[in-house]
Amino acid sequence: MLQKTYPYYLANEPVAANTDLEVTDKFSGEVATRVAMADAAAIDKAIGLAVDAMPAMRAYPPFKRQAVLEHCVKRFRERYDELALALCIEAGKPINDSKGEVTRLIDTFKVAAEESVRIDGEIINLQISPRANGYHGYVKRVPIGPCSFISPFNFPLNLTAHKVAPAIAAGVPFVLKPASRTPVGALIMGEILAETDLPKGAFSILPAHRDGADLFTTDERFKLLSFTGSPAVGWELKRKAGKKKVILELGGNAAAIVDGDQGGKLDYVVDRLAFGAFYQSGQSCIGVQRILAHTSVYDALREKLIAKTKSLVMGDPKNEKTFVGPMISESEAKRLAGWMEGAVHAGAQIVAGGKVDGAMFEATLLEGVKRDTDLYRKEAFGPVAILERFDDFEAALAQVNDSDFGLQAGVFTDSLAHAHRAWDALEVGGVVINDVPSFRVDNMPYGGVKDSGLGREGVRYAIEDMTEMRLMVMRETW
């Protein structure tokens, strides 16, 4: 079970300032624990101490950064069950998905530990004309400066890890605001980081209400803001961020194309589509929202997918048989139910699921959803998927691109030509062939285009953003 209270972490130290933030069990609705909340003064102090920590962090050698990350990996493994249960309770994530996220947390820190000792530079040949004869160029990467991180509720361990682990590897101090609905995992991470010899001020982890956390965005002492969350909030933060670098990992309404050459693979395709659409109650920015199936396989796919959707167990996320747990809140379930009702009013048909009870939303499959409805155009962020048919592969690609979003897309095909055509034509950050767009490995470049974001995560790519190139030119003789 969770502790009764959790402190926040200010400049590496636990501070039990208050117990103002109630964290609920998302299945029962009961208060599960209470967490200390940071006010503007605490946030301001954390930023100042992060600035003060920069000289020590620059001098903190790569092998020590690696040792910190390896310590975290060791401790995460030792506290695996505790982390999984905390995630299950605070996020309502089914326990099997929670365990999977702890595994990915460990993977992300392992990759960061490996990358921490290979942040290399380059030698540049400057002798491109007689005037540069005898000159040599050298480039190294240096920490960018204090960083501001804002992480979301849906992957409160792994998406936090994708900010924290690269920061440690890069040697930058950071101040993190975890999602107020799911702060516990980040605070356990802080407890483990506090066991290391990171320089004072290297990290602060400060739960705070959104309306009281403007300093995370506006304070000019930060040199980078990394935000994961909704597009509306993300683009507004970018507008307010000033001169600092901004990395945005935002939303999507991801599509999966099922080409007409599946043969005996349809059961695999259906299993992956159901997983991609409904795992952790569909609350994933790369969850499958739109399924485009070729006419030649549509009817068989439809029948199998309806049966699979109806078979998914909904209930208490602590039960290992549960596949669909609660959404993060009843208000989010009501919002999605309203979009679903609007789609039905416009002519769509619910072919599986559709029942809503508080925060519990059945895995739901619809046909005939008009392309101008909220359910089609916006990010559902819940356990709802739309099924539609196509006859022409090029038309299907155009249909996927008919979206304000462009995070990832999936294409099931045996045609190498179609795979490469999708890679060329789809306006997304990543194309996944023969799996769902929900697939992610923690060392790959990850991010989107259009309203889906700006920049890329993935440990090595995040390190590049958290460092900058510094050139030295040397004249051989003078």
C-alpha positions in Angstrom: 0.0 0.0 0.0 1.0 3.6 -0.3 2.5 5.6 2.5 0.1 7.9 4.4 2.0 11.0 3.2 4.8 11.9 0.8 7.1 14.9 0.9 8.3 16.9 -2.1 12.0 17.2 -3.0 13.6 20.6 -2.9 17.3 20.7 -3.9 17.7 16.9 -3.3 16.1 17.0 0.2 12.6 15.8 1.3 10.4 18.6 2.6 7.2 17.7 4.3 5.8 21.2 3.9 2.1 20.2 4.1 -0.3 17.4 3.1 -2.4 19.6 0.8 -2.6 17.4 -2.3 -5.0 14.5 -2.0 -4.2 11.6 -4.3 -7.2 9.3 -4.9 -7.4 5.6 -5.8 -8.8 6.0 -9.3 -10.9 2.9 -9.0 -12.5 3.4 -5.6 -12.5 7.2 -5.6 -11.1 7.2 -2.0 -8.2 9.2 -0.9 -5.1 6.9 -1.1 -2.4 9.2 0.2 -1.6 12.9 0.7 1.3 14.7 -0.9 3.1 17.9 -0.1 2.4 20.8 -2.5 4.9 23.4 -3.6 4.0 27.1 -3.6 5.5 29.8 -5.8 8.2 30.5 -3.1 9.4 26.9 -3.1 9.5 26.7 -6.9 11.5 30.0 -7.0 13.9 28.6 -4.5 14.3 25.4 -6.4 15.1 27.3 -9.6 17.7 29.4 -7.8 19.4 26.4 -6.3 19.4 24.7 -9.8 21.2 27.7 -11.2 23.7 27.5 -8.3 24.2 23.8 -9.0 25.3 24.3 -12.6 29.1 24.6 -11.9 29.1 21.4 -9.8 27.0 19.6 -12.4 29.3 20.6 -15.2 32.2 19.3 -13.1 30.4 16.1 -12.2 32.1 13.5 -14.4 30.3 11.1 -16.7 31.3 8.0 -14.8 29.6 9.5 -11.7 26.4 10.3 -13.7 26.5 6.7 -14.9 26.8 5.5 -11.3 23.8 7.5 -10.3 21.7 6.1 -13.1 22.9 2.5 -12.3 21.9 3.0 -8.7 18.4 4.0 -9.8 18.1 0.9 -11.9 19.1 -1.2 -9.0 16.7 0.4 -6.6 13.8 0.4 -9.1 14.3 -3.3 -9.4 14.3 -3.7 -5.7 11.1 -1.6 -5.4 9.5 -3.0 -8.5 6.3 -4.3 -6.8 5.9 -1.1 -4.8 6.2 1.1 -7.9 3.8 -1.1 -9.8 1.1 -1.0 -7.0 1.6 2.8 -6.6 1.0 3.3 -10.3 -2.0 1.0 -10.3 -3.6 2.9 -7.4 -2.8 6.5 -8.4 -3.4 6.1 -12.1 -6.0 3.3 -12.2 -3.7 1.5 -14.5 -4.3 -2.3 -14.6 -1.6 -4.1 -12.7 -0.2 -5.9 -15.7 0.2 -2.6 -17.5 1.6 -1.0 -14.4 4.3 -3.7 -14.2 5.1 -3.2 -17.8 5.6 0.5 -17.2 8.0 -0.2 -14.3 10.0 -2.4 -16.7 10.1 0.5 -19.2 11.2 2.9 -16.4 14.1 0.5 -15.7 14.9 0.3 -19.5 15.0 4.1 -19.8 17.4 4.5 -17.0 19.6 1.7 -18.3 19.8 3.3 -21.7 20.6 6.7 -20.1 23.4 5.0 -18.0 24.9 3.7 -21.2 24.6 7.0 -23.1 26.0 9.1 -20.2 29.6 8.0 -21.0 29.4 8.5 -24.8 28.4 12.1 -25.2 31.0 12.8 -27.8 32.1 15.7 -30.0 33.8 15.9 -33.3 36.8 17.2 -35.2 36.0 19.5 -38.1 38.3 20.0 -41.0 38.3 23.8 -41.4 40.9 23.9 -44.2 38.5 24.3 -47.0 40.4 27.2 -48.6 43.9 28.8 -48.3 42.7 31.4 -45.8 41.9 28.6 -43.2 45.2 26.8 -43.7 46.6 25.7 -40.3 43.3 26.1 -38.5 41.5 23.2 -36.8 38.0 22.9 -35.4 36.8 20.9 -32.4 33.2 20.6 -31.1 32.1 19.3 -27.7 28.6 19.1 -26.1 28.1 21.0 -22.9 25.0 21.0 -20.5 22.5 23.6 -21.7 21.6 24.8 -18.1 18.8 24.3 -15.7 15.8 22.6 -17.2 12.1 22.6 -16.4 10.1 19.4 -16.8 6.3 19.0 -16.7 5.1 15.4 -16.9 1.6 13.9 -17.5 -0.7 11.6 -15.6 -1.0 8.7 -18.1 2.6 7.4 -17.9 3.8 9.0 -14.6 6.8 6.7 -14.3 8.1 6.2 -17.8 7.4 9.7 -19.3 8.9 11.2 -16.2 11.9 8.9 -16.7 12.3 10.2 -20.3 13.0 13.7 -18.9 14.9 12.8 -15.7 17.3 10.1 -16.9 18.6 12.1 -19.9 19.0 15.1 -17.6 21.2 13.2 -15.3 23.2 11.7 -18.2 23.6 15.2 -19.7 24.7 16.8 -16.5 21.8 19.4 -16.2 20.0 20.3 -13.0 16.2 20.1 -13.3 13.0 21.1 -11.5 10.1 18.7 -12.2 6.4 19.2 -11.9 4.7 15.8 -11.9 1.0 15.6 -12.7 -1.0 16.4 -9.6 -3.3 13.4 -10.2 -0.4 11.0 -10.2 2.6 12.4 -8.3 3.6 9.4 -6.2 5.8 7.6 -8.7 7.9 10.7 -9.3 8.3 11.2 -5.6 9.5 7.7 -5.1 12.0 8.4 -7.9 13.1 11.5 -5.9 13.5 9.4 -2.8 15.9 7.1 -4.7 17.8 10.0 -6.3 18.3 11.5 -2.9 20.3 8.4 -1.9 23.0 9.4 -4.4 25.8 12.1 -4.2 24.3 14.3 -6.9 25.3 17.9 -6.2 22.9 19.9 -4.1 20.3 21.5 -6.3 20.7 18.9 -9.0 17.0 18.0 -8.8 13.8 19.2 -7.3 10.5 17.4 -7.7 7.6 19.7 -6.8 3.9 18.8 -7.2 2.0 22.0 -7.8 -1.4 23.1 -9.2 -1.3 24.1 -12.8 -2.5 27.7 -12.1 0.3 28.1 -9.5 3.1 26.8 -11.6 3.8 29.6 -14.1 7.4 29.7 -13.1 8.0 26.3 -14.7 7.2 28.0 -18.0 8.1 31.7 -17.7 11.2 31.9 -15.6 14.1 32.9 -17.7 16.6 31.1 -15.5 15.4 27.9 -17.2 17.2 27.2 -20.5 14.8 24.4 -21.6 11.2 23.4 -21.0 10.1 19.9 -21.7 6.4 19.4 -21.5 4.3 16.3 -22.1 0.5 16.7 -22.1 -2.4 18.1 -24.1 -1.9 20.1 -27.3 -4.0 23.1 -26.0 -1.8 23.4 -22.9 1.5 22.7 -24.6 1.2 25.3 -27.4 0.1 27.9 -24.8 3.2 27.1 -22.7 5.4 27.5 -25.7 3.9 30.9 -26.4 4.7 31.9 -22.8 8.1 30.3 -22.6 10.2 33.2 -23.9 13.7 32.5 -25.2 14.2 29.0 -23.8 14.2 25.9 -25.9 10.9 24.1 -25.8 10.2 20.4 -26.4 6.6 19.4 -26.7 5.3 15.8 -26.7 1.5 16.3 -27.2 -1.5 14.3 -28.4 -2.7 12.4 -31.3 -5.6 10.5 -32.9 -3.4 7.7 -34.3 -4.5 5.5 -37.2 -3.7 1.9 -38.1 -4.1 0.7 -41.7 -4.8 -2.9 -42.3 -3.9 -3.7 -45.9 -5.6 -6.4 -48.0 -2.9 -9.1 -47.8 -3.3 -10.5 -44.3 -4.2 -14.1 -45.0 -3.8 -16.1 -41.9 -2.4 -13.2 -39.9 -5.8 -11.6 -39.0 -5.9 -13.0 -35.5 -2.5 -11.3 -34.7 -3.7 -8.1 -36.3 -6.9 -8.1 -34.2 -5.0 -8.8 -31.0 -2.7 -5.9 -31.6 -5.5 -3.5 -32.6 -7.4 -4.3 -29.5 -4.3 -3.8 -27.4 -3.4 -0.6 -29.1 -6.9 0.8 -28.8 -7.9 -0.2 -25.3 -4.8 -0.8 -23.1 -4.8 1.4 -20.0 -8.3 2.5 -21.0 -7.1 4.1 -24.2 -5.3 6.9 -22.3 -2.3 7.0 -24.5 -1.4 9.7 -27.1 -0.4 6.9 -29.5 -3.5 4.7 -28.8 -5.3 3.4 -31.8 -8.2 5.7 -32.5 -8.8 5.1 -36.2 -8.7 1.7 -37.9 -8.8 1.7 -41.7 -9.2 -1.8 -43.1 -9.1 -2.8 -46.8 -12.5 -4.0 -48.2 -11.1 -7.5 -48.8 -10.5 -8.1 -45.1 -13.0 -5.7 -43.6 -15.8 -8.0 -42.8 -13.6 -10.7 -41.3 -11.7 -8.1 -39.3 -14.8 -6.5 -38.1 -16.3 -9.7 -36.8 -13.1 -10.7 -35.0 -12.5 -7.3 -33.6 -16.0 -7.0 -32.2 -15.6 -10.3 -30.5 -12.2 -9.4 -29.1 -13.5 -6.0 -27.8 -16.4 -7.6 -26.0 -14.1 -10.2 -24.4 -11.9 -7.6 -22.6 -12.4 -7.7 -18.8 -13.2 -4.3 -17.2 -12.9 -3.8 -13.5 -10.6 -3.3 -10.5 -7.1 -2.6 -11.9 -5.5 -4.5 -9.0 -7.1 -7.7 -10.5 -4.6 -9.4 -12.9 -7.5 -10.4 -15.2 -8.5 -6.8 -15.7 -7.6 -5.2 -19.0 -9.7 -2.1 -18.9 -9.6 -0.1 -15.7 -11.1 3.4 -14.9 -10.3 6.5 -16.8 -8.4 9.1 -14.8 -11.6 10.8 -13.7 -15.3 10.7 -14.1 -15.2 14.1 -15.8 -13.0 12.7 -18.5 -15.3 9.7 -19.0 -18.3 12.2 -19.3 -16.4 14.2 -21.9 -15.7 11.2 -24.0 -19.2 9.9 -23.6 -20.5 13.2 -24.9 -18.3 12.9 -28.0 -19.5 9.3 -28.6 -23.2 10.4 -28.3 -22.5 13.2 -30.7 -21.1 10.8 -33.2 -24.1 8.5 -32.8 -26.4 11.4 -33.3 -24.6 12.2 -36.5 -25.2 8.6 -37.8 -22.5 6.4 -36.3 -23.3 2.9 -34.8 -21.8 1.4 -31.7 -20.9 -2.2 -32.5 -19.3 -3.1 -29.2 -19.3 -1.6 -25.8 -20.6 1.9 -25.2 -21.6 1.7 -21.5 -20.3 4.3 -19.1 -20.5 4.1 -15.3 -18.7 6.9 -13.4 -15.0 6.7 -14.5 -15.5 3.2 -15.9 -15.9 3.3 -19.7 -16.3 0.0 -21.7 -14.0 -0.8 -24.5 -16.0 0.6 -27.4 -15.9 0.2 -31.2 -17.9 2.3 -33.6 -18.6 2.3 -37.4 -19.8 5.0 -39.6 -18.3 7.9 -37.6 -18.5 11.1 -39.7 -15.1 12.7 -40.2 -16.3 16.1 -39.0 -17.3 14.9 -35.5 -15.2 15.5 -32.3 -14.7 11.8 -31.9 -13.0 11.6 -35.3 -11.1 14.9 -35.4 -9.9 15.3 -31.8 -7.9 13.1 -29.5 -10.3 10.7 -27.7 -7.9 9.7 -25.0 -10.1 6.9 -23.8 -11.1 3.3 -24.8 -12.9 4.2 -28.0 -11.9 3.2 -31.6 -13.4 3.9 -35.0 -13.5 1.2 -37.7 -13.8 2.1 -41.4 -13.0 0.6 -44.8 -11.0 1.6 -47.8 -10.4 0.3 -51.3 -7.3 2.2 -52.4 -4.1 2.3 -50.4 -3.2 5.8 -51.5 -6.6 7.0 -50.4 -6.1 5.4 -47.0 -2.8 7.3 -46.6 -4.5 10.5 -47.5 -7.2 9.8 -45.0 -4.7 9.2 -42.2 -3.1 12.5 -43.0 -6.4 14.2 -42.8 -5.8 15.1 -39.2 -4.5 18.0 -37.2 -2.2 15.4 -35.4 0.8 13.5 -36.6 2.4 11.4 -33.8 2.7 7.8 -35.0 0.8 5.5 -37.4 0.7 1.8 -37.9 0.5 -0.2 -41.2 -0.1 -3.9 -41.4 1.1 -5.0 -44.8 3.1 -7.7 -46.6 4.0 -5.3 -49.4 7.4 -3.8 -49.1 6.4 -1.1 -51.6 3.4 -0.2 -49.4 5.6 0.0 -46.3 8.0 2.4 -48.0 5.2 4.4 -49.5 3.6 4.8 -46.0 7.0 5.9 -44.6 7.3 8.5 -47.4 3.8 9.8 -47.4 2.4 9.7 -43.8 2.8 13.0 -42.0 3.8 11.6 -38.6 6.9 11.3 -36.4 7.0 7.5 -36.7 5.6 4.8 -39.0 5.3 1.3 -37.4 5.0 -1.5 -39.9 3.1 -4.7 -38.9 2.3 -3.4 -35.5 0.1 -0.7 -33.9 1.2 3.0 -33.5 1.2 2.4 -29.8 4.5 0.6 -30.1 7.5 2.4 -28.5 10.9 1.3 -27.4 12.7 3.7 -25.1 15.8 4.4 -27.1 14.1 5.3 -30.4 13.4 8.9 -31.5 9.8 9.7 -30.4 7.7 12.7 -31.1 5.3 14.2 -33.6 4.5 16.9 -36.2 1.6 19.2 -36.7 -0.3 19.6 -33.4 1.4 16.5 -32.0 4.4 18.4 -30.8 7.9 19.7 -31.4 11.2 17.9 -31.0 12.0 14.3 -30.1 12.3 12.2 -27.0 14.2 9.0 -26.7 17.2 9.1 -24.4 20.0 10.0 -26.9 17.8 12.6 -28.6 16.7 14.2 -25.3 20.4 14.4 -24.3 21.1 16.3 -27.6 18.4 18.8 -26.6 19.7 19.2 -23.1 23.2 19.9 -24.3 24.6 22.4 -26.8 27.6 22.4 -29.1 30.6 24.5 -28.2 33.2 25.1 -30.9 36.9 25.7 -30.4 39.0 26.9 -33.3 42.8 26.5 -33.0 45.4 28.0 -35.2 48.3 25.6 -35.6 51.1 28.2 -35.6 51.0 31.9 -34.7 
